[in-house]
Amino acid sequence: HVHLVESGGGSVQPGDSLTLSCLASGATDGPFYMAWFRQAPGKDHEGVAALDGDGITTTYAKSVQGRFTISKDNARNTLYLQMNNLEPEDTAMYYCAYLRGIYGGDFPNYGGMDYWGKGTLVTVSS
């Protein structure tokens, strides 16, 4: 089992930046497809950013491309999401999720991932 714990969320104004962290523990030996999903109030989960199990291939939702950057620190077992120029539409609960192996495609369904964190809330408003 892999335990994932997100942190770094908060309430910010449009244009601000935040960095989310996802600390993994347990059976963390890879490879893993690592992704950030978000769920806006009343809506379903959507893929935001992902780093595939090859450690190289990234995927971003069009709505965040150029503003968000996904990265990882293997030594710290931590996945990051650097979010710049935040918009009100980015308001959501953000979840870190892992999938075993190399996925090799666009975002899988949130429910198709193997492990999930409990989320960290990001609120963007003026």
PyMOL commands that set and color helices and strands:
alter all, ss='L'
color gray80, all
select helices_A, chain A and resi 74-76+88-90+110-112
alter helices_A, ss='H'
color red, helices_A
select strands_A, chain A and resi 2-7+10-12+18-26+32-39+45-51+58-60+68-73+78-83+92-100+115-116+120-124
alter strands_A, ss='S'
color yellow, strands_A
deselect
rebuild
show_as cartoon
